[in-house]
Amino acid sequence: MAGSLYSKKKIKSSSGILSTSNILFIFLLIFVVLLIGALSFFPALSLGPLAEFFSV
């Protein structure tokens, strides 16, 4: 797999390509990681109090 990626042709940067050495890329990456993390805990945080209310 590494060999096939290495042998690929490099393309010129254009306005449609997101550079990975940019502060915008770092911000978007951190935002997506935090968003997915928050969405994975949201059901437990929202359903926990409801389950406790209905169990009493």
C-alpha angles and dihedrals in degrees: 000000000000091000093053092049091049093051094052117111117254116237128212119257115255137169091274095061123085110221115225093209092065131101089232091061091050091049093048092047093051091044093052093047092050092044093052090045092051093047091051092055097040097083092052093046094048099040096043096074091042092053090048091049093051094044093059 
